[in-house]
């Protein structure tokens, strides 16, 4: 979607993985086909888009544990006036506790207006509404935003449906194995490759607004961090040529990238403007400091370091002061990432039982493991802070992507065209 406009009149208040099993307390929600105020052949065209949008909304919500959408039926037609004045008793009779309605309207300029409304059927009141002006080809993204509106209205957490997942796509065997950066929507749609097979790549990391990407490239032989726009433009090294750098991560405002720089036998953390320029050293301890991640407010950074003899997690202020260790559970800790709500830090723990994904509080308390595999690593948070995507290697050593919720339920495999590693999950796009 090149541009997505909020429709002022509608701003009144208020796939990829196997379906998540809803909890016994999941809210049942009705998702009938979106209607249209248009008539004639144009109206039929809009109703067809509304049907597809409703099916996609249902598929989105079916991936969650908190919501349980009823099957969408073409017989559940409602008139355009009912969008803002639904018959609550009608939908309650179906066993639903919540309702998503909306419309698709053709405009004289060739674009579409899509409106989405969420209702609490038990209390008979509107929870939220939102509208968009889009090109006809962007109906999928508008539907994802409607899904997110419903999820937020009912759970209070951000919806993850209008988000992107970036990862390293791996194919081939032996010396012919290639690694490219791929990106897709959270439901697997819009899959495409951002880099070619010419040079090996690692750790792609999306900027907060998903307009830019930082990654590690072996172009020229040595690993170094590069940044590029998602449309492929402005691909360039972050630091001056010849600097060995890796493990990039954006600050919450997107203005700063923290990277690890290897210099004179030591590897430390440096802060660099995402627009380029001089770097600022944040750590000086002997050993390897890497895999930094900002807190949501940008005031602190969690990272891994072997300064004490084994890989452990440390937290410091964003200026490098106040460094302190937070992992004490035994084993080796790596690849930390702060959750978007600031409540948790996800990590990889390596011990006698292999590598597993876990979470802990920022002060190191409340540690628990979410996965039971022996080769799980590289966690990345969903925008909701309720789910994590990570890399899992099967018995043959081939890496794939999986998603797990914080309740530690069975991870769900993400369907991708080839092997995949090093995932990162974007925030909610504007």
N, C-alpha and C positions, 0 to 999 in steps of 0.2 A: 504494500500500500504506500503510494508515494506521499499522500497526505491524508490525514484523518481528522476531520473537523468535528468538534462538538457542536451539536445543534442547540442553540440557546433556548429555544422553546421547550426543549425536553430536559432541561437541566434543573427541574424542580427537585427539591431535596429527596431527600430520601435517596486411540490408537496405537499409538506407539507402543503402549504397554498393555499387558493383559488387564482386564477390568479388575479394579480394586473391590474386594468384598466389603459391602456396607456393614457398618456396625448395627447391633440390634436397636440402637437409638437413632439411626439415620433418619433424616427428615424426608418423607415422601413428597416429591414435587412433580406437578403436572407440567408437561412441556408440549402443548399443542402447536400445530403449524402456525407460523406467523401469517397474519391476514394482510389485506391491502385495501386502500381506499380507491385504487384505480379500477376501471371497468373495462369490459371488452377484452380484446386480445392482449392488450398491455396489462390488464389486471390479471389475466391467466398467467402471463409471464412472471409477474411479481409473486403470485401465489406459488409458482413452482420454486422460486428462489426461497420463499418463506418456508416451504416444506423441507428443502435441503438444509436450511439454517436450523430449523427445529431439530432435525435428526442429528446435526453436528452438536448442538447444545446438549442434547440427551447423551450423546457419546462422551462429551467432555465431562459432564457431571457424574456419569457412571464410573469414571476413573477414581472418584473420591470415596472415602469411607463415611463422610458426613451426610451425603445426599443420595437418595435413591429415586431416580426419575422413573415415572411410569412410561410404558411404551407409547411412542408417538403414533397417533392414528389420524388418517386423513378425514375420518368422520367427526373429528373434534373441531369442526369449523366454528368460528365465532365472527361476528360482524365487526367492522371497524370501530363503531361506537363502543363496543364491549372491551376494547383495549384498555380504556381508562375507566370503565364501569362494568367490571366482570360480574357475572352471577356467582357469588361465592358459594351458595348452596349447591349449585351444579357441580362445581369442581370438588367440593367436600364430599359429595356423594361417591366420587371415584376413590375415596380414601386418601386424597392428597392433603397435606398440611400447608403446602406452598404452591405458588403458581407463577410461571413465566409466560407473559403474553408479549405481543409486539406486532409491528407491521413493517412492510416493505413498500415504499412508494416511489414510483418513477417521477423524475423531475424533468423540466423542460430543457435543461442543459445536458441531458444524457446521463447524469449521475443518479444515485439512489439515496433516499432517506430511509434509514433503518432506526426504528424506535424499539426500546426494550423496557419492560415493566416487570417488577417483582412484587408479589402480594403475599401477605400472611393470611391464609384462608381461615384459620381459627379465630383471629381477631378481626377479620374483615377489613384490612387496611393495607394501603400501599407501603412497601418498604423502601424501594428505590426505583428510579427511572433514569434512563440515559439514551441519547440519540446520536447518530452519526450521519454525515454526508460522505458518501464513498463512490468510487467508480464501481461499475457492475462486477468487475473481476475481483473485487476485494470483499465480497460477501462473506468469505470464510473468516477473515479477521474480525469483521463485525460480529459474526456469530460467536467467535471465541470471547469477544469482549462482553457479549450478553451473558455467556456462561460465567465469566468472572464476576459480573454484576450480581448474578444470582448467588454465587458462592459467598461473596462478601456480605451480601444482605442477610444471609442466613447464619453464617459462621463468624463473621467479623474479621476474617483473615483475607488477605489478598488472593484473588484467583490467579492460577498459574497458566491459564489456557492461552492467553495472548503473550506467550513467552517463547524464547528460542533456546535450543540446546546446540552447543558447538562441541566438537570432539575431534579426535584424530582417527581418521578412517584408514585402516590397515588392510592390505591385500598382497597376494603373492607369497612366495616362499623363499627362504634362504637369502642369498645376495640380491635376488630380484624383488624382495619385499619392499613395498612402497608405503609411505605415510603421507596422507594429505589431510588438510583441515576441511571438515564438512560442517554444515549448519542445517538445521531443520526446525520447524515449528514443534511445540511441545507434544503434538499428536502425531508427529512424523511427516506431516505435509510440508511441501516446499523444500524438500531435501536437495541440496546442491553442494558443490565443492568450491572452496575458496582459494585453494592453492593446488598446484600441479604436483606431479611426482618427481620433479627435478631435484629437490633437496628434502632431506628428512626434516620433519617438524615435530614439535612437542608443545604441551601445555598451552593450548589456546585459551585466552581469557577475554571475555566480553566487557566493554565499557558499560557503565551503568545504564545508559540509554540505548545500548546495542547499536550505536552508530559506528563504532570503531572496535578493532580487535588488536590485542597484543599477543604475541606468540614467540616461541623459540625456533629459530631456523639454523640449519647447518650449512646454509649456502656459503660457499667459500671454504668450508672445512671445519671451522670452529663455531661452537654454539653462541648465538647472540640474539638478543630480543629485538624483534621488529614490530612495527605497528602499521595498520592499514585500515582504510575505510572498508565497510562491508560491501560496497559496490566494486571493490577491487582497486580503487584509486589510492594514490599516495602511499604505496608500500615503501617503507623506509626503515633504516636502523634507528633504534631509540638512542643509542650512545654512539660515540665516535668509533670509527672503524678500528678493528683490532681488539676491542674490549670484549672479553669473554663474560657473557651475562646470561642469566636464565631465570626461570620461576617468576614471571611478571604477575602483578595484581594491581588493579585500579583502586583508587580511593573512591569513597561513595559519591563524591562530586565529579569524578572523572578527570580531575585536573592533574592528579599525581599518579605515578606508577612506581610501586616499590619493586625492585629487582635485586637479585643476588649477583654480585660481581666478584669474580675470582682474580685476585691481584697479589703478586708476590707470595704465593703459597698460602694465602688466606682467602676465605670467602665470606664477605660481609653483605649486609643489606644497605641499599642506597635508595634514596627518593629522587625521582626525576620528573620534571614536568612532562605531561603527555604531549605537549606541543614541542618538546625537545629543549635542549639547553644543558647547563651544568648540572651535575648530580650532587647530592648531599648525603654524606655517610651517616648511617644510623647506628651501626654496631661495629665493635672493634675487638670482640673476644676472639681468642685463638680457636681455630676449627672452622666448621661450616655452618653459617646461618643462612637459612633459606625458607622458601614456601611461606612468605608473609601474607597476612590477610587483615584488612582493616575492620574495626568495629563499625557498626552502622552509622554512628555519629562522627566517625573519622578521628576520634580522639586517641584511640589505642590500636596496637597492632599485635597480633599473635603470630608466632613463627616457630620453626623447629631449629634446633641447634644441637650439635654434639660436643659442645664445650665442656660438658661434665663427663665425657667418656662414652656416652650413648645418646642416640637421638631422643630428645625430649622437647616438650612444648614450653614456650616462654611467652610472656606478655610484657609489652613495654608501651610507654607513651608514644604518640606519633612522632615526637621529635627525637626519639631514641633513649630518653631517660627512663629511669625506674624499671629496669629489666629484672624480671623475676620468673622463676620456674613454676609451672602449674601442674605438670603431670608427674604423678608419683604412684601409679597403679601397677608398676612392674612391666617389663618389656620395653619395646622401642616405639616411640610415637612420631608420626610424620603427617605431612599434608593437611595442616589444620585450615579450617575455614569458619569464620564467624557467621552465625545465622542472621538473616535480614532483620529479625526482631530483637537481636542482641542478647537473647536468652541462653544460647548454646554455642559451643564450638564443636564442630565435627572434626574427626581425625581418623587416621589409619593407625591401628596398633598391631605391632608385630611381636609375637611371642611363640611359645612352644606349639601352640595350636594354629600357627600360621598368621596370615594378615586378615584383620577384620575391621569393620567400620564401627566407630563408636561416637558418643557425644559426651560432653562434660560442660559444667557451668564455667563461665570465664574465670572464676577463682579456683578452678580445679576440682570442685566438689561435684557430687551427683554423677560420677562417671558410670556409663553403662554401654554395653555393646549391642548393636542393632542387627548384625549379621553373624551367621554361623559358618560361613565359608572359610576356606584356608588361603584364598588368594583374592581378597577384596581390598581395594585401595582407591585413593583419589576421590574423596567425597566432594560433592558440590550441592549447595542448598537450592531448593525451590523458593520462589518469592514468598510463598505462604509460610515458610519456616516449619512446615509440617511434613516435608518429604525431602529425600536426598537421592541424587543420582550418583552412581559410582561405577567403577570398573571391576569386573570379575573375570578371572581366567578359568576356563573349564579344565577338565582332566587332561586335555591335550595341550594345554597352555595357551589356547587361543582366547584373546580378550574380547569381552562383550560388555554392554551397558545394562545396568539394572537400576530399578527404583525401589526404595524402601521407605516406609512411613516410620514415624518416631515411636509407634507402639511396638516396633520390632516384629511386625507380621512378616510373612514370607515375601522376600523380594520378588519383583516382577521384571521379567526381561523386556528390554526395549528392542523393538524390531528395527534393525538398520540393514542396509544392503550388503555390508561386509563386517569384518571384525572392527571393534572400536575401543578406544582408550582415551584417557585424559579428558573427561567431560567437564563442561562448565554450563551453568544454567543462568539465563539472563533474568533481570528483573522484569516487571510488567511494563510494557511499552506504553508511551503516551498516546 
